[in-house]
Amino acid sequence: MTKDKLIQDDVFLRGARLRARQKADERDLRGETSRAGAEDFFQALVAAVAVIAHADGQLALAERRKLVEAFLASPAMEGFSVADLAEELAHHARAYSYAPDLAEKQALTTLSISALGPTERQTIRDACHQVITADGLVHPVELGALHRVESALGIDGSEA
């Protein structure tokens, strides 16, 4: 009998290999779970900013910069690029150009069904607030949009 055949038949070694394989599978599952959470956060952040951006009709350059800063500062954005952000924002812009009411409803639905924790929801709210105040002008329609975003996220508007 060869040494490889003995190793394959050894119950103790097979058990160790099986445990090692299970640990690797658990790590893969945790990685997939965190990736799914990051995807939810990414989608929710972009949807929230889209609601804010289209409230006054445009996403000003200063607002866009604040959004990119918030995007880059968030650890949950690991695995996503600024190009991904730009592509997703363009998708929302197209939806708003065709049917603004339907696009906003879809964005708010994305926020309300997202599986986010309280900290992530507050981070999205804070990013929206930064985007609103970035250009130095706070339009009443933007405040209304922020209220709708907070409601969809399940956040009380008085929290800061």
Backbone bond lengths (Angstrom), bond angles and torsions (degrees), N, CA, C in turn:
res aa  C-N    CA-C-N  psi(-1)  N-CA   C-N-CA  omega(-1)  CA-C   N-CA-C  phi
1 M - - - 1.437 - - 1.529 109.48 -
2 T 1.324 115.68 137.85 1.461 118.63 -178.78 1.527 110.37 -82.69
3 K 1.322 113.71 164.71 1.458 119.52 -178.93 1.539 111.03 -64.18
4 D 1.353 117.82 -39.00 1.465 121.08 178.15 1.520 111.64 -61.97
5 K 1.315 116.64 -39.55 1.462 120.87 179.29 1.524 109.89 -65.71
6 L 1.336 117.44 -38.65 1.459 121.13 178.53 1.533 110.67 -65.06
7 I 1.324 116.99 -40.09 1.460 121.00 179.96 1.526 110.51 -66.00
8 Q 1.338 117.35 -41.01 1.458 120.72 179.58 1.523 111.39 -65.46
9 D 1.312 117.44 -34.54 1.457 121.38 -178.17 1.528 112.62 -84.73
10 D 1.296 118.52 -13.05 1.455 121.63 -177.91 1.533 109.01 -73.85
11 V 1.312 116.59 115.11 1.457 122.95 -177.07 1.521 111.23 -60.87
12 F 1.309 117.27 -39.69 1.463 120.64 -177.02 1.531 111.32 -67.51
13 L 1.313 116.86 -40.97 1.460 119.55 178.63 1.520 111.32 -69.30
14 R 1.340 117.47 -37.52 1.465 119.91 177.05 1.524 110.50 -63.22
15 G 1.322 116.60 -38.70 1.467 120.65 178.14 1.520 111.24 -63.10
16 A 1.326 116.82 -41.87 1.462 120.84 179.36 1.527 110.36 -65.13
17 R 1.324 116.49 -41.60 1.468 119.85 177.74 1.521 110.94 -64.61
18 L 1.317 116.48 -40.38 1.457 120.84 179.34 1.530 110.72 -63.83
19 R 1.347 116.88 -43.78 1.465 120.23 178.03 1.526 110.96 -63.67
20 A 1.316 117.64 -40.73 1.467 121.04 178.36 1.530 110.37 -63.31
21 R 1.314 116.59 -41.22 1.461 120.65 178.84 1.535 110.63 -65.42
22 Q 1.336 117.23 -40.02 1.461 120.75 178.56 1.527 111.07 -64.50
23 K 1.341 116.71 -40.93 1.466 119.71 178.21 1.528 110.55 -62.76
24 A 1.317 116.41 -41.15 1.467 120.12 178.76 1.528 110.44 -64.59
25 D 1.327 117.03 -40.48 1.460 120.63 177.77 1.522 111.36 -63.84
26 E 1.343 117.12 -39.70 1.466 120.84 177.86 1.527 110.59 -63.20
27 R 1.337 117.12 -41.63 1.469 120.04 177.64 1.519 110.46 -62.32
28 D 1.337 116.44 -41.99 1.459 120.05 178.76 1.525 111.04 -61.97
29 L 1.337 116.91 -41.90 1.454 120.77 179.42 1.528 111.44 -64.73
30 R 1.338 116.22 -41.93 1.468 119.04 177.91 1.524 110.00 -63.23
31 G 1.317 116.51 -39.25 1.460 120.23 177.58 1.517 111.70 -63.36
32 E 1.324 117.12 -41.78 1.459 121.10 178.31 1.525 110.67 -65.95
33 T 1.332 116.99 -38.76 1.460 120.84 178.99 1.519 110.45 -64.40
34 S 1.336 117.03 -45.48 1.467 118.95 179.93 1.520 110.19 -66.72
35 R 1.317 117.72 -35.02 1.468 121.13 177.32 1.529 110.22 -65.36
36 A 1.338 116.54 -41.16 1.461 120.00 178.00 1.527 110.13 -64.59
37 G 1.335 117.57 -39.60 1.463 121.32 177.27 1.512 111.28 -63.89
38 A 1.322 116.84 -40.72 1.463 121.19 178.17 1.525 110.44 -65.64
39 E 1.313 116.84 -38.25 1.467 120.90 178.09 1.533 110.24 -64.29
40 D 1.334 116.94 -42.85 1.472 120.40 176.49 1.521 110.77 -60.27
41 F 1.329 116.09 -45.22 1.461 120.41 -179.60 1.525 110.53 -62.71
42 F 1.316 116.38 -45.20 1.465 121.88 179.75 1.531 110.41 -59.12
43 Q 1.335 116.27 -49.68 1.465 120.55 -179.51 1.523 111.40 -61.84
44 A 1.330 116.32 -42.08 1.463 120.45 -179.33 1.530 111.36 -67.19
45 L 1.327 117.25 -41.84 1.457 120.54 179.17 1.526 110.96 -60.64
46 V 1.311 116.45 -47.04 1.464 120.29 -178.46 1.525 110.34 -67.14
47 A 1.335 117.89 -40.41 1.465 120.86 178.82 1.527 110.62 -62.37
48 A 1.329 116.93 -43.63 1.468 120.99 -179.55 1.523 111.00 -63.47
49 V 1.316 116.27 -45.01 1.463 119.88 -179.84 1.527 110.56 -67.05
50 A 1.325 117.46 -33.86 1.465 120.52 177.69 1.527 110.25 -62.75
51 V 1.329 117.01 -40.97 1.472 120.10 177.70 1.526 109.84 -61.64
52 I 1.334 116.04 -45.62 1.458 120.91 179.97 1.534 110.50 -64.68
53 A 1.315 116.66 -46.28 1.464 121.82 -174.87 1.522 112.03 -62.26
54 H 1.304 116.06 -38.48 1.463 118.69 -174.80 1.523 112.87 -90.71
55 A 1.318 116.95 -0.82 1.462 120.02 177.91 1.527 110.73 -65.62
56 D 1.332 116.26 -43.97 1.468 119.28 179.23 1.527 111.72 -100.47
57 G 1.303 116.43 5.99 1.455 120.56 173.44 1.509 116.30 97.04
58 Q 1.333 118.19 -11.40 1.459 118.43 -178.65 1.523 111.18 -155.40
59 L 1.300 114.72 155.74 1.461 121.95 173.23 1.529 105.32 -106.54
60 A 1.329 115.98 99.81 1.465 121.58 -177.42 1.524 110.50 -63.75
61 L 1.322 115.86 159.85 1.456 121.08 -178.40 1.531 111.33 -58.04
62 A 1.327 117.61 -43.38 1.471 120.71 179.36 1.523 110.90 -63.75
63 E 1.337 116.38 -37.75 1.467 120.31 177.79 1.529 110.42 -66.72
64 R 1.312 115.33 -40.86 1.468 119.89 178.29 1.530 111.06 -62.53
65 R 1.325 116.64 -40.94 1.471 120.40 178.27 1.519 111.45 -62.98
66 K 1.350 116.72 -42.83 1.466 120.15 178.53 1.527 110.73 -62.23
67 L 1.315 116.12 -38.82 1.459 120.05 178.25 1.527 110.69 -62.59
68 V 1.320 116.97 -45.62 1.468 120.55 179.47 1.528 110.76 -64.10
69 E 1.347 117.16 -39.25 1.472 120.31 176.75 1.524 110.92 -61.42
70 A 1.331 116.75 -45.83 1.469 120.75 179.09 1.522 110.45 -63.37
71 F 1.319 115.95 -39.00 1.459 122.04 179.10 1.528 110.53 -62.57
72 L 1.329 116.50 -48.17 1.458 120.58 -177.81 1.522 112.61 -70.49
73 A 1.327 117.69 -28.67 1.464 121.51 -178.17 1.524 112.63 -78.50
74 S 1.303 117.57 -20.17 1.464 120.38 -175.84 1.522 111.31 -81.17
75 P 1.344 117.05 126.27 1.464 119.26 177.69 1.521 112.34 -67.64
76 A 1.322 116.98 -20.78 1.465 120.26 -180.00 1.529 111.97 -72.16
77 M 1.318 117.10 -11.94 1.456 120.59 -177.84 1.523 113.02 -87.36
78 E 1.316 116.37 3.33 1.459 120.17 177.97 1.527 108.89 -59.14
79 G 1.296 116.02 130.99 1.459 120.60 -178.54 1.519 112.76 99.10
80 F 1.332 116.96 -7.53 1.457 121.55 177.02 1.517 108.48 -116.67
81 S 1.310 115.94 149.20 1.466 120.15 -179.21 1.520 109.96 -111.47
82 V 1.315 115.51 169.00 1.458 120.58 175.23 1.532 109.02 -63.45
83 A 1.317 117.02 -31.36 1.473 120.60 176.71 1.534 110.21 -63.90
84 D 1.343 117.18 -39.10 1.468 120.49 176.09 1.526 109.92 -61.44
85 L 1.323 115.69 -43.20 1.463 121.21 178.64 1.525 110.49 -61.56
86 A 1.318 117.01 -46.87 1.468 121.24 -179.71 1.530 110.90 -62.33
87 E 1.314 116.59 -40.63 1.467 120.72 179.83 1.530 110.64 -64.72
88 E 1.311 116.64 -43.47 1.464 120.61 -179.99 1.535 110.95 -66.80
89 L 1.326 116.86 -40.19 1.466 119.91 176.74 1.534 111.10 -64.06
90 A 1.319 116.83 -38.25 1.465 120.63 177.66 1.524 110.72 -64.19
91 H 1.327 116.35 -38.18 1.466 120.88 177.26 1.532 109.90 -61.05
92 H 1.332 116.49 -45.41 1.463 119.98 178.71 1.531 110.93 -65.80
93 A 1.327 117.28 -38.99 1.465 120.83 179.12 1.532 110.87 -60.99
94 R 1.329 116.25 -41.73 1.471 119.68 177.40 1.519 110.72 -63.23
95 A 1.329 116.43 -44.12 1.469 120.15 179.96 1.526 110.60 -61.59
96 Y 1.335 117.28 -41.97 1.463 121.07 179.27 1.521 111.39 -67.74
97 S 1.323 118.01 -32.13 1.468 119.49 -179.69 1.529 111.19 -71.31
98 Y 1.325 117.88 -28.58 1.469 121.08 -179.94 1.528 112.00 -83.73
99 A 1.332 116.60 -49.06 1.469 120.82 -176.47 1.527 108.96 -149.58
100 P 1.323 117.40 88.50 1.466 120.52 -174.54 1.531 114.42 -57.18
101 D 1.326 117.11 -43.62 1.469 119.67 -178.17 1.522 111.43 -64.56
102 L 1.314 115.94 -43.93 1.462 120.34 179.17 1.528 111.28 -66.91
103 A 1.319 117.08 -39.32 1.468 121.24 179.46 1.525 110.58 -63.80
104 E 1.340 116.87 -42.57 1.465 119.30 178.83 1.524 110.60 -66.22
105 K 1.314 116.43 -41.24 1.477 119.93 178.89 1.531 110.06 -60.40
106 Q 1.328 116.39 -42.54 1.461 120.67 179.34 1.532 111.12 -65.64
107 A 1.332 117.02 -40.98 1.464 120.60 179.01 1.528 110.87 -64.56
108 L 1.327 116.98 -42.95 1.465 120.29 179.44 1.524 111.47 -67.82
109 T 1.320 116.59 -33.76 1.469 120.23 175.49 1.523 109.97 -65.68
110 T 1.326 117.06 -40.46 1.463 121.00 176.56 1.525 110.24 -57.74
111 L 1.324 116.39 -41.36 1.465 120.55 179.33 1.527 111.58 -66.99
112 S 1.314 116.39 -43.54 1.462 118.92 -174.16 1.528 112.89 -71.83
113 I 1.325 117.87 -27.41 1.472 119.03 -178.93 1.527 113.09 -97.20
114 S 1.314 117.26 -2.88 1.466 119.63 -178.36 1.526 110.50 -68.32
115 A 1.316 114.96 142.80 1.472 121.53 -179.02 1.526 108.82 -91.36
116 L 1.327 115.25 75.87 1.455 120.71 -177.54 1.519 109.94 -116.07
117 G 1.319 115.03 148.65 1.447 120.92 175.21 1.518 110.71 -82.10
118 P 1.324 116.50 170.36 1.465 120.29 -179.30 1.529 113.60 -58.98
119 T 1.313 117.55 -37.51 1.465 120.58 179.91 1.523 110.85 -66.28
120 E 1.325 116.86 -42.36 1.461 120.54 179.60 1.527 110.77 -65.84
121 R 1.326 116.08 -40.45 1.465 120.29 178.59 1.528 110.34 -62.81
122 Q 1.322 116.68 -42.13 1.467 120.65 179.22 1.530 110.41 -67.09
123 T 1.332 117.15 -36.35 1.465 121.03 177.53 1.522 110.65 -62.52
124 I 1.311 116.72 -41.16 1.469 120.99 178.27 1.527 109.91 -65.27
125 R 1.325 116.60 -42.90 1.463 120.85 178.40 1.528 110.44 -61.18
126 D 1.332 116.45 -43.73 1.462 120.93 179.56 1.527 111.33 -63.46
127 A 1.332 116.57 -40.73 1.461 120.56 178.32 1.527 110.51 -63.04
128 C 1.327 116.68 -39.82 1.467 120.60 177.59 1.523 110.63 -63.86
129 H 1.315 116.16 -41.75 1.462 120.02 179.17 1.532 110.48 -63.23
130 Q 1.328 117.20 -41.34 1.463 121.06 177.88 1.524 111.18 -62.94
131 V 1.328 116.59 -40.16 1.461 120.78 179.73 1.526 110.05 -65.48
132 I 1.331 117.00 -40.60 1.468 120.61 -179.52 1.522 111.20 -63.05
133 T 1.316 116.71 -43.38 1.465 120.06 -174.82 1.528 113.80 -88.00
134 A 1.318 117.77 -2.63 1.467 121.28 -174.08 1.524 113.37 -62.88
135 D 1.323 117.62 -38.85 1.467 119.19 -176.38 1.523 112.91 -88.79
136 G 1.328 117.14 3.18 1.459 120.95 177.33 1.519 113.81 82.72
137 L 1.317 116.95 -6.05 1.465 122.13 178.78 1.526 109.18 -117.22
138 V 1.322 115.61 123.78 1.462 119.86 176.76 1.522 107.53 -109.62
139 H 1.324 115.15 107.04 1.463 120.82 179.82 1.528 109.25 -81.49
140 P 1.304 117.14 142.78 1.469 119.64 176.41 1.529 112.74 -56.94
141 V 1.341 116.88 -34.00 1.468 118.70 179.30 1.532 111.08 -67.92
142 E 1.339 116.72 -29.62 1.468 119.73 176.08 1.525 110.60 -69.30
143 L 1.317 116.63 -37.77 1.467 119.63 176.88 1.523 110.45 -65.24
144 G 1.328 116.32 -38.87 1.467 120.02 175.29 1.516 111.36 -62.51
145 A 1.326 115.78 -41.15 1.461 120.16 177.95 1.526 110.91 -65.29
146 L 1.334 116.64 -39.61 1.467 120.48 177.25 1.524 109.95 -61.65
147 H 1.312 117.20 -40.20 1.466 120.78 178.01 1.529 110.55 -62.61
148 R 1.330 117.41 -42.13 1.471 120.48 178.41 1.530 111.09 -64.93
149 V 1.337 116.71 -38.62 1.467 121.06 177.42 1.526 110.00 -64.35
150 E 1.340 116.24 -45.48 1.476 120.15 179.08 1.521 110.95 -61.09
151 S 1.323 116.96 -41.57 1.470 120.42 178.56 1.524 110.69 -62.90
152 A 1.337 116.42 -43.59 1.463 119.76 179.68 1.528 111.61 -64.97
153 L 1.316 115.96 -33.95 1.466 120.16 178.53 1.529 112.77 -80.18
154 G 1.322 116.33 -12.65 1.451 120.45 -178.34 1.529 112.80 77.90
155 I 1.325 115.31 32.16 1.471 121.36 -179.32 1.524 107.98 -109.35
156 D 1.332 115.87 137.20 1.451 121.30 173.83 1.528 107.93 -73.16
157 G 1.303 117.58 129.58 1.467 122.95 -176.95 1.509 114.31 -61.05
158 S 1.336 118.06 -19.36 1.471 119.72 -179.34 1.519 112.85 -80.43
159 E 1.348 117.58 -11.64 1.462 120.96 177.64 1.522 108.40 -72.49
160 A 1.327 116.52 141.50 1.473 118.13 179.22 1.492 111.81 -131.26
